[in-house]
Amino acid sequence: MTNVGFSPTRTVRFIYHLVIVSMAIGGFAAGASAQTTVTLSTPGTQINADLNIQGGSSAMVDFSTSSVLASKVSTEAYTRRIMMKFDTQNFIPANAVIKSAYLYLVLQSAESGEARPFTAFHVSQSFVRAETNWYYFRSGQAWGRPGGDFGPSFSTTYVGNSVGSTYTFDLTSMVQRTVNGEFGSRYTRVALLDMGANTNGNYRAFHSTRAADTSVRPRLVITYGASASTPPPPPPPTITPSATLRLMQWNVHKTKGSDGICNPDRIANTIVAQRADVASLNEINFFSGECAWTFDMGERLQSLLQGKTGITWYRQNANANGVGDVLLSRYPVVSSSYFLLDYGRAVAQMGLVVNGRTVNLFSTHVEYDIAAYRPIQIAEAVRWLSNFAEPRIIMGDFNTWPNTSDYYLLATPLQDAWAAAASGGVATSYNGTGATHGASRFDYAFYSRITALAITSVDVPDTRVNGVWPSDHDPVISVFTVK
């Protein structure tokens, strides 16, 4: 039998390698688990601003010295919204991997025992403490709409009436996207909006950074790891698998149907039934009006479409004074933007690839009540869209009849899709006239006069279900061939 053993030299060498391997494994484990936790709680530095804004007679009031952060769902005069800004630019490394980010607020007072749904939204403007109110995010610079400009929504926390209790808001995804630079600034700007109904006793107030008791002040606790490696560039957007583009122009009247009921689901069902590739929608409320005071109607419709079709829909909105325009596309976009017109109107833009060619789409809604505003707004819209490459299609409720001077501001540089389809014998309408609002043809699609874009058909369909119209306007379905 052969005895196998270690010589002293071999034993030392073995132990040396064992130690090196153990150190390597231990170092790897430590590196893999290394993380840092930072608590942002110092007023003025780590928390740059914490305040609420309120409409009505308090719209110009600076609440940044208040000891509470108040929330209320009501008419504009009494509505309160909470806004906070944290310095994640200087206290969190760029592109750090955010393991968790939790905002802790202590409830100072409450009315009813109802559990209220508070949703965290990204604030798209860099608001300033002591300068922010219902109308302005800083001195001399107004919100796009009174009451704040909000971007994507994140988590929701239900807040009851447990005074003295700490409520936790999960901002992990928001902070991650912020430190990645997706929102431009790396300061985390968050609004907490009560998304519940306007019921009695919904007032809630949390302690602010001015609370005398420092233990109840707000704090954002962030745990992060090492910066992530730079991700590979995203693949190019998927090209529309057809040379045909089916567009829907529709003023949805804030989703209020002929029965007087606000029903976004009914609007989404109609868009699906009409098989739209892209929907241009007008009178879309953004946290305003009786139909969408507590939510973003464009976002709601996008979510409904995704649920009903099982695919991703892409959205570009243009909100002016809380009511605006939205483009919703079932195809990926290569560009998106918006432009504010004079007198509280706007234009949304979206570019997508069809048959290997980029088509720029636009949606707008111009003035009805004051006729003098219409030519100004139309001319501004035409000038702005001329900055985009051909082919271009602008859809909207232009509140003017064919053959008016306002109409020719569009119909001269561009082609009226209904007129072109009627000339070619491919225009149809359930009412026989193409009218979209009563006896008026107010809703249009105008397109570039180039051979790369050809009209295939235009239809004004009957959208009634059980005798009820989902809106006070009829939609216009324009089908184009892109060459």
N, C-alpha and C positions, 0 to 999 in steps of 0.2 A: 504494500500500500504506500502510495506516495504522499508524503506530508507537504502540504502547501502552507507557507507562512510568509511573513513580511520581514525584510531586513530593516535595520534602523533607518537607513537612507530612504528605502522605499516607503516606510511608514511616515516619515516626515513629509515626503513629497505628496503622499495621499492626503494627509491632514491639510497641507497647504492648499491643494486643489479643492478639498471639501469646504474650506473656509471661503475661498474665492467664489465658488458656486453659491454658497449660502448668502454671501454678501450681494451677489448679483441678483439672486432671487428676492432677497429682502429689499434691495434697492428698487427692483422693478415693482414689487408690491407697494412700497411706499410711494413711488412715483405715480402708480396707477390710482392710488387712493388719496393722493395729496389734494387738499381742498382748503379754501379759505372762507371764513364767514365774516361778513361786514354788516354792521347795524348802522343804518342811516337814520339819525334822529335829531341831530343838532340843527336848530333853527338858523336860517340865514346862510348856512354853508351846505350841509348835507341835505337839508330840506329847504329848497330855495323859495318855495311858496306853498301855502296851504290855506285855502279860503273857500267860501261859497259865493255864488252869484245869484241874484234874484231879479225878476222882471218887475214891470209896473213902476210904481213910484219909487222903488228902491233900485231901479235899473242902473243908476249911476253911483250907487253907494259902494264904497271900498270896505269890504268885510274882512280884510286881511289883518285887522287888529282884534277880531272877535276871539273869544275863548272857546268857541264851538265851531264845528263844521256842520252846517244844517242842510237837511234835505226835505223837500216836500213836492208832492205831485198835485198840481192844481191848475187853475187858469194861469196865464203868463204872469199876472200881477203878483201871484203868491208862490210860484214855482221857485225852488231852490236847488242848485246843483253844486256838488263838491268837486273841487279841482286841486290837484297837488303836483308839485314838480320836485323830483329827486335828482341829485347830482351823481348820476352813474357814469358820467364822462370822466371825472377826476378820481373817483373812488373805486371804480370797477374797470379792469383792463379791457381794451377793445377786443372783441371777438372771444372773450372768455366764455367757457362753457358753463352756463347757468344751471346749477343743480336744483336750486329752488329760490324763489323770491316771494316772500310773504309780507303783506302789509297788515299791520295790527292797529286797530282802532278801538278805543274804549267808548262804549255808549254812555252819553251824558244824560240824555232824556229821550222819552218816547211817549207817544199817545196810546194808540190801541195796541192790543196784543198780536195783531196780524203779522205774519212773517212776510217782510217786504223784500222783493228780489232786487238787489243792488248789483248792477253790471259795471265792470271796469272797461272804459273806452280809452283809446289813445287820443290825446288832444293834438290836433294837427298844427296849431299855432303856438309859438313860444311866448306864453303869457308871463307877465311880470307882476310880482307882489306889489301891492299898493297902487297899481295902475289898471288892474283887471276888474271888469264889471260885466253886466249883462250885454253891453254893447261893444266894449273895447277889450282887446287882449293886452294892449299896452297903449300909452298915451298917444292919441292921434291915429291909431290903427284899429279899425273896426273888424270885428269878426265877419266872416262871410255871411253869417246869419246871426241875428240876436240870440243870445243864449249859448254860444260856443260852437266851435268847429271840431267835429269829432271824426276819428278814423275808425279802424277796426275795433270790434268788441272782443273781450277776452272772457275771463271767468265771471260767474255770478255767485254771490253769497246772500243768503236769506237772513235778514236782520229782524229780530223780534223786538221785545220791549224789556229785555233783561238789562236794566240800568246797572252800570258798573262792570258789566261783562265785556270781555275782549272779543271782537269779531275779526276773523281772518279772511283776507282777500288774496287769492293766488294770482300773482302777477308774473309768474315764471316765464311764460311765453312772451309777454310784453317786454320784460327786461331783456330777454335773450335777443329779440328782434331789435331792440333799441341799441344794445351794445354792439350788435353786428352792423349798425349803421343803416338799417333799412328805412328809418324814418328821417334820415338826414342828421339831425342833432342826436347826440348820445345821452342827452338828459331824458330821464323817464318822466313823461307828462301824462298824468292819468286823471280821468274824470270818473266819478262814481255817480251813476244815475239810477234812481229808483225807477225800475221798468214796470212797476205794478200799476193797477188801475187807480183812478182818482176816487179813492174811498175816504170815508171819515177817519181821522186819526192816523194818517200816514206820515205825519211829521216825525223825523228822527234827527238827533243831534249827537255828534261825537266830539270828544275833547280835541282841541287843536294844540299846536305847539305853544300857544300862549297860556295853556292851563297852568294854574298855580302849582298843582301837584305834578311834578315831573314824571311820576310813574305812570300817569294816564295819557301822556302825550303820544302822538303817532310815531311809529317806527317801521321802517322797511328793512327786513332782515334778508340778506342775500348770501347764499352759499354758492361758490363757483370753483371751477377747476381751471387747469391751464388753458390758454387760448387754443381754440381749435385750429387745425390746419386749414389753409385756404381751400375752400371747396372748388371742385372743377367747374368750369363754366357750364351753365345749363345748356341742354341741347336746343337747337333751333326750334321755334314753335312749329307744331304740326300744321302742315299745309291742308287747307280745306280740301276734302277728297272729292271735290266736284267743281265744275266750272260754273255752276249755278248758285246764285245767292238769293235767298228768300228773306225779304225784309218786311218788318211790320212797324208801321207808324201808328201810334195810338195815344190820344189824350185820355188818361184813365180816370180823370175827375177825382183824384185822391182816393180811388177805389170805391167811390160811392155810386151805387147802382140806382136804377129808376125806382127801386123800392125804398130808397133813402138809407140803405144799410151799407156801411163800409165793409168791404169783403175782399182783402187781398187774394184769398184763395180762389175766388171766382175769376179774378184777373189772370192769375197764373194758369188756371184751367183753359182759359181762352187762348193764351199764348201757345200752350202745348197743342191745343186742337188745331190751331192755324199752322202748325209745323214751322214756326219762325226760326231761322238761323240767327237773326239779330232782331231784337225788339227795341224801338225808339219810343220811350214812354215820357209823357209830359204830365204836369201837375202831380209830381211825386213829392210827398211831404217828408221832411227830415226833422224829426222831433218837433213837430208843429202841427197845428190844426186839429180838428176834432177826430180825424181818422188816424193820426199817427203822432199824437203828442208825445208819447213815451218811447218811440222807436224810429228807426231809419226804415222808411217804406221800401226804398230800393234794395236794401239788404234783405228785408223780409221777402220780397218777391224773388230775389236771387236764390234764397234758401228754399223757397217753395218749389221753384223750377227744378232745382237740383234733386229735391226729394221725389218729384213727380216723374222726372226723366231718367234719374240714375246716373247722370253725367255732371261734370263740372260746368258751371256757367260763369262767365267773366263779366265784371261790372265796371262802368265808369259813370260817375255822376257829376252833375254841375248844380250845386245848391245855391240859390240866391234868395236870401230872406226866408229860408225855411221851406220853400217850394221850388222845385227845380225839375231837371230832366235827367233821365238815366238811359244809358245804352247797356243792354244785356245781350251777350253773345255766347252761343254754345261752342264757338271756335276760339282757340287761343288768340290773344292779341299781340301785336308787335309794337304798338305804341298806344298811349292814352293820355288825354289831357283835358283841360276845360278852360273856358274864357268867360270872364264876367262882362256883360254888356251894360250899357247905361240903363238907368231906371229899373234896377232890380231884376234883370233877366240874365241868362247865361247860355252857353253852348257847351255840350259835351262832345268829345272826339274819341274815336277808337279806330285803330288801323289793324287790319287782319289780312292774311294772305289767302287769295283765291286763285286757283289755277296758276300758281307761280307768280302772281302779281299782287302787290299791296294795294288794297282798296281802303281809302280813308272815309269813314262814316261820321256823320255829325247829327246831333239832336238838339232842337231848341224850341222855344215857345215865346212868341213875341206878344206885345201888349194888345189888349182888346179895348179897355175902357178909354184910354187917351190916344186917339188916332195919331196925334203928332209924334208920339214916341215910336210908332211902328217903322217908318222909313229910317230913322236913326239906328234902331236896333238891327234891322235887316242889313243895312249898309255895313255896320260894324261886323256882323256875322260873315258876310260875303268877303270882306277884306281879310278877316282872320283865316277863313278856310283856304283862301288863295295861297297861304304860306305852306300848305301841304301838297304833296305830290298828287298828280292825277293817277287813276280816276278818283273822283270825289262824289259822294252822295250826301246831301243834307236833307234830313227829314224833320218834320215838326208841325206844330199848330201855329200857322202864321196869321191867323185871325184876319184874313183878307180874302176877297173874292177873286176869281180869275179876271184878267184883263183890267185890273186896277193899276195905278202907278206903283203901288207897293209890290204887287204881284210881279211886275216887269223888272223890278230890282233883282229878282231871282231868276225869272224866266228868260231874261236876256242873256246873261252869261251861262246859264244852265238850262237843261231841258226838263219840262214838267212831265213826270212819268205817266200820269193819267192821260194827259193830252196826247203824248206819243203813242200810248197803248190804244187809245180811242181811234187815233188816225190809222193804226195798223189793224184795227178790228179785234184787239185782244184785251179790251177793257170791259169788265163786268161789274155789276153792282146789284144787290138785292133790291134796292129802291129804284133802280133804273136811271139814276141821275149821277151817281158818284158822290152825292152830298155826304158829308161826314158829321154835320151838326145841324139838325133840323133840315132846312132846305139849302144850307150853305156848304160849299166845299172849302173848308178851312184847313184841312190836313193834307199835306203834300209830301212827295219825295221828288227832289230836283237832283239831276245827275249831270255829270260832265258830258259835253258834246264831243266825244271821241269814239273812234271805232272800237276801242278795247272794251267798251261797255255798251251792251245792247239790252233793251227792254224786252222781256219775254211775255209778261202779262201783268195786269194790275186788277185787283179785285177789292171791292168794299163788301165784306161778308155780313150776314145777319148773325149777330152774336147772342141773340136772345135765348134764354133758357127758362122754360116754363113762363114765358111772357115777360121776363124781366131782363132789361139791358144791364150789363155790368158797369156801364159808364154812360155819360150823356153824349159821348162822341162815338162814332163808328171807326174801326181801324181801317187802314189802307195796307193791303198786302201787295208789295211790288217784287216781282221776280226778275232778276237780271242774269244775263250770261256774260261772264268775264272771259275775254279772249286773250 
